[in-house]
Amino acid sequence: MRKTRFAAVRATALATALATALAVGLTCLPASAAAAPVIEDLGPASEVTSISAAEFVGDRLYLGTGGIKPTRIGAYDPAQRKVTSIAELPTGDGTWAAAAVGTDLYVGTYTPGDIHKVDTRTGTATKVADVKPDNFIWCLDAAPDGKIYAGTYPRGRVVEYDPATGQTRDFGQAVAGEQYVRSIAVDETTVYAGVGAKAHLIAIDRATGAKRELLPAELADRTFVGTLALEGGLLAAGLSATGDLMLMETADPSRHVLVDAPGDSYVTAIGIDAPHNDVYFGTRPSGTLYRYDRDTAKLDKLAVPYDGASFNRIFVGDGKLTGVLTSSVVEYDLATGELTGVDLTQAGMPPAPELPMAVTATRDQVLVSGKAGVQVHDLATGASTRTFLPGEAKAMTVVGKQVYLSVYTLAYLFGMRPDGSDLRRLTRVGEEQNRPLDAHYDPLSGRLLVGTQPEYGLHGGALALYDPRRDRIETFRNVVRNQSIRSVTSMLGTAYVASEIAGGLGTTPVEKEAELAAFDLLTKRVRWSTVPVPGATSISDLVAHRGRLYGIADTGVLFEFDPWRKKVTRTVQVPISAARSGTLVETRGRLYGTDGKAIYRLDPSAMTISTVVEGLDAQAYGTQPLLAAAPDGRALYALRARNLVRVTL
């Protein structure tokens, strides 16, 4: 009788678990019925109001979103400080560019690279052109005659769209071999294109298509002409990664002035006040608003809206400056110097689920990073809050009562408490590094190990060692020569790093195969390096487990590596996403992996895999699928579409 009752109870529990899983659209394939995981949907993983494009049409400021789908265009009324209407674009994952012609707003999107027209009188949005085969429009500008010009990626072209005829014209690649037209400005006769990842400033004759280089030779070592503004014959250009502002007379390009913003790397937005001969610009990482007086050659620091503020656009007129930031609009009174602002979420631009970038878990919280923030999910209450971050956390590492954030851009490290409080900037990786790719805490040395990718246009990633106790960082470039450090782990005083052959964006790989290297944390030297999987160009994740290393290559090979014999001992084929990457975690002596579509368990003793959950169809930013384990090993956290799910094991 007891046996029958126990069987009934177990059957009921199993039925409940399966019902829960099916309720959120997932299929569980456990090794045994008793081991069926329970899947719980925790809602949107990360929600954001992120503005990446802006343009005035009349007295309304139109704001375009990035990172959410569908892309939204909000009409912001500065007088009311409210968003009065919202239109949705039919295609695109976001926008970086907008330009106005009369009462029409033209918006360029990415994935796909389409041009849309928003009729601001009716609020309707229509796709009118595309820039195929490119899938990304970085910039738009309108010529005085109403034609629209777009700069594209990854072929670095300039494309013209004529609203009068509906036809497009391809001016071709601005500079042979360069992938980005990152900025654009147009006058009656000429298109000015800012190019990278090796900087060029190209003037294109609108009639003939002829091209000529305008960037002075002494500035050719820059990575981008990342920002352009043009008014009254003055062309203003922001140069990366030195944070210089170049002012050039279009009638005589030999007449140019270079303005340095001390300590900054990027000029993100420029506004020209032609009547007063002033130029305003915003910089990163400091988030400073500057004014340069051309009559006196004086540079004034006006304001810092908040630490790390990123100006997307700057507009000057009617005695004030209007700046569009990541999720706010600020106004600076040119007479009084008063700075005021409004949060766009409060103004009526609602947050929406974005593509998450990283996930980690503590006992009480799950943290998901995204654009300019970290979403903190409280596991006890089910509520979530957002902590602002001036950048994007590409990796988050829990160490005791601290979470360390490895942040793009400029490869900064931040620290905060797991509940999202006490956020502070700690240090910068340096050594021309820009994008953290992975991080791991080594308890033996007490250091956070961070693997990075270099600046746009450069080769040679780095391994950074950060000591939280001393607030000290050491950075070692080219641990794997000419490659980026894609994944990091450690064991018994040695950091193990795995690479990808790609350098900074906009480069062509120099090496042919990804490597695995051992870096001695005591001597600070590379002991050895080898190619674990012939033909692989990236090793997307690496974990240490019971004296062995386990890694996932972009060929779909999961390999076991003996660091003492310096050889691969066994391999197994694992699911691999279209992005050819995978993620591994270790918890309670077990190994789990994901390709974003399913979660599987690796049995190291037999070197076999079994499916735990499938049907996730996760939507994450970039190529790395997201997976994190609870500290007690009882649950995994992953994505289903853009929602966070808890898989109780």
C-alpha positions as CSV (number, residue, x, y, z in Angstrom):
1,M,0.0,0.0,0.0
2,R,2.8,2.4,0.9
3,K,4.7,1.5,-2.3
4,T,1.6,2.2,-4.4
5,R,1.0,5.5,-2.6
6,F,4.6,6.6,-3.1
7,A,4.4,5.7,-6.8
8,A,1.2,7.8,-7.1
9,V,2.8,10.8,-5.3
10,R,5.9,10.5,-7.6
11,A,3.7,10.3,-10.7
12,T,1.8,13.4,-9.6
13,A,5.0,15.3,-9.0
14,L,6.3,14.3,-12.4
15,A,3.1,15.3,-14.1
16,T,3.2,18.7,-12.4
17,A,6.8,19.2,-13.5
18,L,6.0,18.3,-17.1
19,A,3.0,20.5,-17.1
20,T,5.0,23.4,-15.8
21,A,7.6,22.8,-18.6
22,L,5.0,22.6,-21.3
23,A,3.3,25.7,-20.0
24,V,6.2,27.8,-21.0
25,G,6.7,26.0,-24.3
26,L,9.7,23.9,-23.5
27,T,10.2,20.2,-24.0
28,C,12.1,18.3,-21.3
29,L,14.0,15.1,-22.2
30,P,15.4,13.8,-18.9
31,A,17.7,10.8,-18.6
32,S,15.0,9.3,-16.3
33,A,11.5,10.3,-15.4
34,A,12.5,11.0,-11.8
35,A,15.1,13.6,-12.9
36,A,12.8,15.8,-14.9
37,P,13.7,19.4,-14.5
38,V,11.1,22.1,-13.7
39,I,11.2,25.1,-15.9
40,E,9.9,28.5,-14.7
41,D,9.5,31.6,-16.8
42,L,10.7,34.6,-14.9
43,G,9.6,37.2,-17.5
44,P,11.6,39.5,-19.8
45,A,15.3,39.0,-19.0
46,S,16.2,42.7,-19.6
47,E,14.0,45.6,-20.5
48,V,15.3,48.9,-21.7
49,T,14.5,52.3,-23.1
50,S,17.6,52.8,-25.3
51,I,17.7,55.6,-27.8
52,S,20.4,55.5,-30.6
53,A,19.0,57.9,-33.2
54,A,17.3,61.3,-33.1
55,E,16.2,64.1,-35.4
56,F,14.0,67.1,-35.2
57,V,11.1,67.5,-37.5
58,G,9.5,70.9,-36.8
59,D,9.2,71.3,-33.0
60,R,9.2,67.6,-32.3
61,L,12.2,65.5,-31.5
62,Y,11.9,62.0,-33.0
63,L,13.7,59.3,-31.1
64,G,14.7,55.9,-32.5
65,T,15.3,52.8,-30.4
66,G,18.2,50.3,-30.5
67,G,18.2,46.7,-29.4
68,I,14.5,46.1,-29.3
69,K,12.1,44.7,-31.9
70,P,10.1,46.2,-33.4
71,T,12.1,49.4,-33.6
72,R,10.1,52.3,-32.2
73,I,10.1,56.0,-33.2
74,G,8.9,58.2,-30.4
75,A,7.8,61.8,-31.0
76,Y,9.0,63.9,-28.1
77,D,7.6,67.3,-27.3
78,P,10.2,69.4,-25.6
79,A,7.6,71.9,-24.4
80,Q,5.6,69.2,-22.6
81,R,8.6,67.0,-21.9
82,K,6.5,64.1,-23.0
83,V,6.5,61.5,-25.8
84,T,3.2,62.2,-27.5
85,S,3.1,59.3,-30.0
86,I,5.0,56.2,-31.0
87,A,5.4,54.6,-34.4
88,E,6.8,51.1,-35.1
89,L,9.0,50.2,-38.1
90,P,8.0,47.2,-40.1
91,T,11.6,45.8,-40.2
92,G,14.9,46.0,-38.3
93,D,16.4,45.2,-34.9
94,G,17.1,48.8,-34.2
95,T,18.4,52.1,-35.7
96,W,21.5,54.3,-35.4
97,A,20.5,56.9,-38.0
98,A,17.7,59.3,-38.9
99,A,17.4,62.3,-41.2
100,A,14.5,64.7,-42.0
101,V,13.1,66.0,-45.3
102,G,10.2,68.4,-44.8
103,T,7.7,66.6,-42.6
104,D,9.1,63.2,-43.4
105,L,11.6,61.4,-41.2
106,Y,13.9,58.8,-42.8
107,V,15.3,56.1,-40.6
108,G,18.0,53.6,-41.3
109,T,17.9,50.2,-39.6
110,Y,20.2,47.2,-39.0
111,T,19.5,43.5,-39.5
112,P,18.3,44.2,-42.1
113,G,19.7,47.4,-43.5
114,D,16.5,49.1,-44.6
115,I,15.5,52.7,-45.1
116,H,12.1,53.7,-43.8
117,K,9.9,56.8,-44.2
118,V,7.9,58.0,-41.2
119,D,5.2,60.4,-42.2
120,T,5.1,62.6,-39.1
121,R,1.7,64.0,-40.0
122,T,0.0,60.6,-40.0
123,G,2.5,58.6,-37.9
124,T,2.7,55.8,-40.5
125,A,6.0,54.1,-41.2
126,T,6.9,52.4,-44.6
127,K,10.0,50.7,-45.8
128,V,11.1,52.5,-49.0
129,A,14.6,51.1,-49.8
130,D,17.4,48.8,-48.6
131,V,21.1,48.6,-48.9
132,K,21.6,45.0,-49.8
133,P,23.8,43.1,-49.6
134,D,24.8,45.1,-46.5
135,N,22.7,44.5,-43.4
136,F,23.6,47.6,-41.4
137,I,23.0,51.3,-41.9
138,W,25.3,53.3,-39.5
139,C,24.5,56.8,-40.6
140,L,22.1,58.9,-42.7
141,D,22.0,62.5,-43.9
142,A,19.7,64.5,-46.1
143,A,21.1,66.7,-48.9
144,P,19.7,70.2,-49.4
145,D,17.7,68.9,-52.5
146,G,16.1,66.2,-50.3
147,K,18.1,63.1,-51.4
148,I,19.1,60.7,-48.6
149,Y,22.6,59.3,-48.2
150,A,23.4,56.2,-46.1
151,G,26.7,54.7,-44.9
152,T,26.8,50.9,-44.5
153,Y,28.5,48.0,-42.9
154,P,30.1,45.5,-43.6
155,R,31.1,46.6,-47.1
156,G,31.6,50.2,-46.2
157,R,29.5,51.7,-49.0
158,V,27.7,54.9,-49.6
159,V,24.1,54.6,-51.0
160,E,21.8,57.4,-52.2
161,Y,18.1,57.2,-52.0
162,D,15.9,59.7,-54.0
163,P,12.5,60.1,-52.4
164,A,11.2,61.8,-55.6
165,T,11.8,58.7,-57.8
166,G,12.1,55.9,-55.2
167,Q,15.5,54.9,-56.8
168,T,18.8,54.1,-55.1
169,R,22.3,54.7,-56.4
170,D,25.3,52.8,-55.1
171,F,28.5,54.9,-54.9
172,G,30.4,51.7,-53.9
173,Q,32.9,51.2,-51.2
174,A,34.3,54.4,-49.8
175,V,37.7,53.0,-49.2
176,A,38.9,49.6,-50.6
177,G,39.1,47.0,-47.8
178,E,37.4,49.1,-45.1
179,Q,34.1,47.8,-43.7
180,Y,32.6,50.8,-42.0
181,V,31.1,54.1,-43.2
182,R,30.4,55.2,-39.7
183,S,29.4,58.9,-40.3
184,I,28.1,60.9,-43.1
185,A,27.4,64.6,-44.0
186,V,26.2,66.1,-47.3
187,D,26.0,69.5,-48.9
188,E,24.9,70.7,-52.3
189,T,27.8,69.0,-54.2
190,T,29.6,66.5,-51.9
191,V,29.0,63.6,-49.7
192,Y,31.5,63.4,-46.8
193,A,32.0,59.9,-45.5
194,G,33.8,59.0,-42.2
195,V,35.4,55.6,-42.5
196,G,37.0,52.9,-40.3
197,A,38.4,50.7,-38.9
198,K,41.4,52.6,-40.4
199,A,40.4,56.2,-40.4
200,H,39.6,58.0,-43.6
201,L,37.6,61.1,-44.5
202,I,36.3,60.7,-48.1
203,A,34.7,63.4,-50.2
204,I,32.5,61.9,-52.9
205,D,31.3,64.1,-55.8
206,R,27.5,63.7,-55.9
207,A,27.4,64.1,-59.6
208,T,30.3,62.0,-60.8
209,G,31.0,59.7,-57.9
210,A,34.6,60.6,-57.8
211,K,36.3,60.1,-54.5
212,R,39.2,62.0,-52.7
213,E,40.8,61.7,-49.3
214,L,40.5,64.7,-47.0
215,L,42.0,63.3,-43.8
216,P,45.4,64.9,-43.1
217,A,48.2,62.4,-43.3
218,E,49.3,63.1,-39.7
219,L,45.8,61.7,-38.6
220,A,45.9,58.5,-40.6
221,D,46.8,56.4,-37.5
222,R,43.3,56.9,-36.0
223,T,40.8,54.1,-36.2
224,F,37.6,56.0,-37.2
225,V,36.2,59.2,-38.3
226,G,33.3,58.3,-36.2
227,T,31.2,61.4,-36.1
228,L,30.5,64.2,-38.6
229,A,28.6,67.5,-38.6
230,L,28.4,70.1,-41.4
231,E,27.1,73.6,-41.4
232,G,28.0,76.8,-43.2
233,G,31.0,75.3,-44.9
234,L,32.5,74.0,-41.6
235,L,33.0,70.2,-41.4
236,A,33.5,68.9,-37.8
237,A,34.8,65.4,-37.3
238,G,35.2,63.2,-34.2
239,L,38.3,61.0,-34.4
240,S,38.7,57.6,-32.5
241,A,40.2,56.4,-30.4
242,T,42.0,59.6,-29.4
243,G,38.9,61.7,-28.7
244,D,40.0,64.6,-31.0
245,L,37.7,67.0,-32.7
246,M,38.9,68.1,-36.2
247,L,37.4,71.3,-37.7
248,M,37.9,71.7,-41.5
249,E,36.8,74.3,-44.0
250,T,35.2,72.5,-46.9
251,A,36.3,75.2,-49.3
252,D,39.9,74.7,-48.4
253,P,40.5,71.3,-46.6
254,S,44.1,72.3,-45.8
255,R,42.6,74.8,-43.3
256,H,41.9,72.5,-40.3
257,V,42.2,72.7,-36.5
258,L,42.6,69.8,-34.1
259,V,40.9,70.1,-30.7
260,D,41.8,67.7,-28.0
261,A,39.4,66.5,-25.3
262,P,41.7,65.6,-22.4
263,G,41.5,62.0,-21.3
264,D,38.6,61.0,-23.6
265,S,38.6,58.4,-26.5
266,Y,35.5,59.2,-28.5
267,V,33.6,62.2,-29.8
268,T,30.1,60.8,-29.9
269,A,28.0,63.9,-31.0
270,I,28.7,67.3,-32.5
271,G,26.5,70.4,-32.8
272,I,27.6,73.5,-34.7
273,D,26.4,77.0,-33.7
274,A,27.3,78.8,-36.9
275,P,25.9,82.3,-35.9
276,H,28.1,82.4,-32.8
277,N,31.1,80.5,-34.3
278,D,30.9,77.8,-31.6
279,V,31.1,74.1,-31.8
280,Y,29.6,71.8,-29.1
281,F,30.5,68.2,-28.7
282,G,30.1,65.3,-26.3
283,T,32.8,62.8,-25.4
284,R,33.3,59.4,-23.9
285,P,34.1,57.8,-21.5
286,S,33.8,60.9,-19.3
287,G,30.4,61.9,-20.7
288,T,31.5,65.6,-20.9
289,L,29.8,68.3,-22.9
290,Y,32.3,70.8,-24.3
291,R,32.1,74.1,-26.2
292,Y,34.9,75.2,-28.5
293,D,34.9,78.9,-29.3
294,R,36.4,79.3,-32.8
295,D,37.1,83.0,-32.3
296,T,39.2,82.6,-29.2
297,A,40.3,78.9,-29.7
298,K,39.1,78.3,-26.1
299,L,37.7,75.0,-25.0
300,D,35.2,75.1,-22.1
301,K,33.9,72.1,-20.2
302,L,30.2,72.8,-19.7
303,A,28.6,69.9,-18.0
304,V,28.6,66.1,-17.3
305,P,25.0,64.9,-17.2
306,Y,26.2,61.7,-15.4
307,D,29.4,59.7,-15.2
308,G,29.9,58.0,-18.6
309,A,27.1,59.8,-20.4
310,S,26.9,59.1,-24.1
311,F,25.5,61.8,-26.3
312,N,23.9,60.4,-29.4
313,R,22.9,63.8,-31.0
314,I,23.4,67.4,-30.1
315,F,21.1,70.2,-31.5
316,V,21.8,73.9,-31.0
317,G,19.2,76.7,-31.5
318,D,16.9,79.2,-29.7
319,G,19.4,79.8,-27.0
320,K,19.7,76.3,-25.8
321,L,21.4,73.0,-26.6
322,T,19.4,69.8,-26.7
323,G,21.3,66.6,-26.1
324,V,19.9,63.1,-26.7
325,L,21.5,60.5,-24.4
326,T,21.0,56.7,-24.0
327,S,17.6,57.0,-22.2
328,S,17.1,60.7,-21.6
329,V,17.0,64.1,-23.2
330,V,18.8,67.1,-21.6
331,E,18.7,70.8,-22.2
332,Y,21.6,73.2,-21.6
333,D,20.7,76.9,-21.3
334,L,23.5,78.7,-23.2
335,A,23.0,81.9,-21.3
336,T,22.7,80.6,-17.7
337,G,24.6,77.3,-18.0
338,E,21.7,75.5,-16.3
339,L,21.3,71.8,-17.3
340,T,18.0,70.1,-17.0
341,G,16.7,66.7,-18.3
342,V,14.0,64.2,-18.5
343,D,14.1,60.4,-18.2
344,L,12.4,59.0,-21.4
345,T,10.8,56.1,-19.6
346,Q,9.0,58.6,-17.4
347,A,8.2,60.8,-20.4
348,G,6.3,58.0,-22.1
349,M,8.9,55.9,-24.0
350,P,8.2,52.5,-22.5
351,P,11.0,50.0,-22.0
352,A,10.9,46.8,-24.0
353,P,12.7,43.4,-23.9
354,E,16.1,43.7,-25.4
355,L,18.8,41.2,-26.5
356,P,20.6,40.3,-23.3
357,M,24.4,40.3,-23.2
358,A,25.4,38.3,-20.1
359,V,23.8,36.5,-17.2
360,T,25.0,35.5,-13.7
361,A,23.4,34.3,-10.5
362,T,23.7,34.7,-6.7
363,R,21.6,33.0,-4.1
364,D,19.0,35.8,-4.1
365,Q,19.4,37.4,-7.5
366,V,19.9,36.8,-11.2
367,L,21.6,39.6,-13.1
368,V,21.2,40.1,-16.8
369,S,23.1,42.8,-18.6
370,G,22.2,44.8,-21.7
371,K,22.5,48.2,-23.2
372,A,23.5,50.8,-20.6
373,G,22.3,48.7,-17.7
374,V,21.9,45.6,-15.6
375,Q,18.5,44.0,-14.9
376,V,18.5,42.6,-11.3
377,H,15.9,39.9,-10.8
378,D,14.9,39.4,-7.2
379,L,14.2,35.6,-6.8
380,A,12.2,36.1,-3.6
381,T,9.7,38.6,-4.9
382,G,9.8,38.0,-8.6
383,A,10.3,41.7,-9.2
384,S,13.2,43.2,-11.3
385,T,14.9,46.6,-11.2
386,R,17.4,48.2,-13.5
387,T,20.8,49.6,-12.6
388,F,22.2,52.1,-15.0
389,L,25.7,51.3,-16.4
390,P,27.7,53.6,-18.7
391,G,28.4,50.8,-21.2
392,E,27.6,47.1,-21.8
393,A,28.7,44.4,-19.4
394,K,30.0,41.6,-21.6
395,A,30.8,39.4,-18.6
396,M,29.7,39.5,-14.9
397,T,31.5,37.6,-12.2
398,V,30.2,37.1,-8.7
399,V,32.9,37.1,-6.0
400,G,31.4,36.9,-2.5
401,K,29.3,40.0,-1.9
402,Q,30.5,41.7,-5.1
403,V,29.8,41.5,-8.8
404,Y,32.5,42.5,-11.2
405,L,31.4,43.8,-14.5
406,S,33.7,43.7,-17.6
407,V,32.4,46.5,-19.7
408,Y,32.4,47.5,-23.4
409,T,33.5,50.1,-24.5
410,L,37.1,50.8,-23.5
411,A,37.3,47.6,-21.5
412,Y,36.4,49.1,-18.1
413,L,35.9,47.1,-14.9
414,F,33.1,48.1,-12.6
415,G,32.0,46.7,-9.3
416,M,28.6,46.7,-7.6
417,R,26.6,44.7,-5.0
418,P,24.4,41.9,-6.2
419,D,21.3,43.9,-5.6
420,G,22.5,46.5,-8.1
421,S,23.6,49.1,-5.5
422,D,26.9,50.8,-5.0
423,L,28.0,50.8,-8.7
424,R,31.5,52.2,-9.1
425,R,34.1,52.4,-11.8
426,L,37.3,50.5,-10.8
427,T,39.8,50.5,-13.6
428,R,40.5,50.1,-17.2
429,V,42.2,47.1,-18.9
430,G,44.3,49.4,-21.2
431,E,46.8,48.2,-23.8
432,E,44.4,49.3,-26.6
433,Q,41.8,46.9,-25.5
434,N,38.1,47.6,-26.1
435,R,35.8,44.6,-25.7
436,P,35.9,42.1,-22.8
437,L,34.9,38.6,-24.0
438,D,35.1,36.5,-20.8
439,A,36.0,36.8,-17.2
440,H,36.8,34.3,-14.4
441,Y,37.8,34.6,-10.8
442,D,40.8,32.6,-9.6
443,P,40.5,32.0,-5.9
444,L,44.1,30.9,-5.4
445,S,45.6,34.1,-6.6
446,G,42.6,36.3,-5.6
447,R,42.5,37.8,-9.1
448,L,39.8,38.4,-11.7
449,L,41.0,37.2,-15.1
450,V,39.6,39.1,-18.0
451,G,40.1,38.2,-21.7
452,T,39.6,41.0,-24.2
453,Q,39.5,42.0,-27.9
454,P,41.5,45.0,-29.0
455,E,40.3,48.3,-30.4
456,Y,38.7,48.5,-33.9
457,G,41.2,48.0,-36.6
458,L,43.9,46.4,-34.3
459,H,45.2,42.9,-33.6
460,G,46.3,41.4,-30.3
461,G,43.9,40.7,-27.5
462,A,45.0,40.6,-23.8
463,L,44.7,38.8,-20.5
464,A,44.1,41.2,-17.6
465,L,44.7,40.3,-14.0
466,Y,42.8,42.5,-11.5
467,D,43.5,42.3,-7.8
468,P,40.4,43.6,-5.9
469,R,42.2,43.8,-2.6
470,R,44.9,46.2,-3.9
471,D,42.8,47.7,-6.7
472,R,45.6,46.9,-9.1
473,I,45.5,45.7,-12.6
474,E,48.1,44.1,-14.8
475,T,47.5,43.6,-18.5
476,F,49.4,41.2,-20.8
477,R,48.8,41.7,-24.5
478,N,49.4,39.1,-27.2
479,V,49.2,36.2,-24.8
480,V,48.1,34.4,-28.0
481,R,49.8,36.4,-30.7
482,N,47.5,38.4,-33.0
483,Q,44.4,36.8,-31.6
484,S,41.7,37.9,-29.1
485,I,41.2,36.0,-25.8
486,R,37.8,34.5,-26.1
487,S,37.5,32.4,-22.9
488,V,39.3,32.1,-19.6
489,T,39.5,29.7,-16.7
490,S,42.1,28.7,-14.1
491,M,43.5,25.8,-12.1
492,L,46.3,25.5,-9.5
493,G,48.0,28.8,-10.2
494,T,47.7,28.7,-13.9
495,A,45.3,30.7,-16.1
496,Y,44.2,28.9,-19.2
497,V,43.0,31.0,-22.1
498,A,41.5,30.1,-25.4
499,S,41.5,32.4,-28.4
500,E,39.6,33.4,-31.5
501,I,41.5,34.4,-34.6
502,A,39.5,37.6,-35.0
503,G,41.1,40.9,-33.9
504,G,39.3,44.2,-33.4
505,L,36.3,44.7,-35.5
506,G,37.1,45.9,-39.0
507,T,40.2,43.7,-39.3
508,T,41.1,40.6,-41.3
509,P,42.5,37.7,-39.2
510,V,46.2,37.1,-39.4
511,E,46.4,33.7,-37.9
512,K,44.5,30.6,-39.1
513,E,43.6,28.5,-36.0
514,A,42.4,29.2,-32.5
515,E,44.8,28.3,-29.7
516,L,44.8,27.2,-26.0
517,A,47.5,28.7,-23.8
518,A,48.7,28.3,-20.3
519,F,49.7,31.5,-18.5
520,D,51.6,31.2,-15.2
521,L,50.0,33.5,-12.6
522,L,53.2,33.6,-10.5
523,T,55.8,34.3,-13.2
524,K,53.4,36.1,-15.5
525,R,54.6,34.2,-18.5
526,V,53.0,32.0,-21.1
527,R,54.3,28.4,-20.5
528,W,52.9,26.8,-23.6
529,S,50.4,27.2,-26.4
530,T,48.8,24.7,-28.7
531,V,46.0,24.2,-31.3
532,P,43.5,21.9,-29.6
533,V,41.1,21.5,-32.5
534,P,42.7,21.7,-36.0
535,G,40.7,24.0,-38.3
536,A,38.8,25.8,-35.4
537,T,38.9,29.6,-35.6
538,S,37.3,30.2,-32.1
539,I,37.0,28.4,-28.8
540,S,34.0,30.0,-27.4
541,D,34.1,28.7,-23.8
542,L,36.5,26.9,-21.5
543,V,36.0,25.4,-18.0
544,A,38.2,23.5,-15.6
545,H,36.8,20.3,-14.1
546,R,38.6,17.6,-12.0
547,G,42.1,18.3,-13.4
548,R,40.9,18.6,-17.0
549,L,39.9,21.4,-19.3
550,Y,36.8,21.3,-21.4
551,G,36.3,23.6,-24.3
552,I,33.9,24.2,-27.2
553,A,35.3,24.9,-30.7
554,D,33.3,26.6,-33.4
555,T,33.4,23.3,-35.4
556,G,31.0,21.9,-32.8
557,V,33.7,19.8,-31.2
558,L,33.7,19.7,-27.3
559,F,37.1,18.6,-26.3
560,E,38.7,17.3,-23.1
561,F,42.3,18.5,-22.6
562,D,44.9,17.2,-20.2
563,P,47.0,20.2,-19.2
564,W,49.8,18.0,-17.8
565,R,50.3,16.0,-21.0
566,K,49.3,19.1,-23.1
567,K,47.1,17.1,-25.3
568,V,43.4,16.5,-26.2
569,T,42.3,13.3,-24.7
570,R,38.7,12.9,-25.9
571,T,36.1,14.7,-28.0
572,V,32.4,14.7,-28.5
573,Q,30.2,16.5,-31.0
574,V,27.8,19.0,-29.4
575,P,24.9,21.1,-30.7
576,I,26.2,24.3,-32.2
577,S,24.2,27.4,-33.1
578,A,24.3,29.2,-36.4
579,A,26.8,31.5,-34.8
580,R,29.1,28.5,-34.2
581,S,29.5,29.1,-30.5
582,G,28.5,27.4,-27.2
583,T,28.7,28.0,-23.5
584,L,29.7,25.6,-20.6
585,V,29.1,25.9,-16.9
586,E,30.2,23.6,-14.0
587,T,28.0,23.3,-11.0
588,R,28.0,20.7,-8.2
589,G,30.6,18.6,-10.0
590,R,28.4,18.5,-13.2
591,L,28.9,20.1,-16.6
592,Y,26.2,21.7,-18.6
593,G,26.2,23.4,-22.0
594,T,24.0,25.3,-24.4
595,D,23.9,26.4,-27.9
596,G,21.0,28.8,-27.2
597,K,18.5,26.2,-28.5
598,A,18.9,23.5,-26.0
599,I,20.6,22.8,-22.7
600,Y,22.6,19.5,-22.5
601,R,24.5,17.7,-19.8
602,L,28.1,16.4,-20.4
603,D,29.0,13.2,-18.6
604,P,32.9,13.4,-18.5
605,S,33.3,9.8,-17.4
606,A,31.7,8.5,-20.7
607,M,32.3,11.7,-22.7
608,T,28.6,11.7,-23.8
609,I,25.9,14.3,-23.8
610,S,22.2,14.1,-22.9
611,T,19.6,16.7,-23.5
612,V,18.1,18.4,-20.4
613,V,15.9,21.0,-22.1
614,E,15.2,22.0,-25.7
615,G,13.0,24.4,-27.5
616,L,14.7,27.5,-26.0
617,D,15.3,29.5,-29.2
618,A,17.2,32.0,-27.1
619,Q,17.6,35.6,-28.5
620,A,20.9,37.0,-27.1
621,Y,23.1,39.9,-28.3
622,G,26.1,38.7,-30.3
623,T,27.2,35.1,-30.7
624,Q,27.6,33.8,-27.2
625,P,24.6,31.8,-25.8
626,L,23.8,32.6,-22.2
627,L,23.8,30.1,-19.3
628,A,24.4,30.5,-15.6
629,A,24.2,28.2,-12.6
630,A,22.8,28.9,-9.1
631,P,25.5,28.9,-6.4
632,D,24.0,25.8,-4.9
633,G,23.9,24.0,-8.2
634,R,20.2,23.3,-8.0
635,A,19.2,25.4,-10.9
636,L,20.4,26.8,-14.2
637,Y,19.4,30.2,-15.7
638,A,19.0,30.6,-19.5
639,L,16.9,32.4,-22.1
640,R,13.7,31.4,-23.9
641,A,13.4,33.9,-26.7
642,R,14.1,37.1,-24.7
643,N,12.7,35.8,-21.4
644,L,14.7,34.6,-18.4
645,V,13.9,31.0,-17.4
646,R,15.0,29.0,-14.3
647,V,15.6,25.3,-14.9
648,T,15.4,23.6,-11.5
649,L,17.5,20.4,-11.8
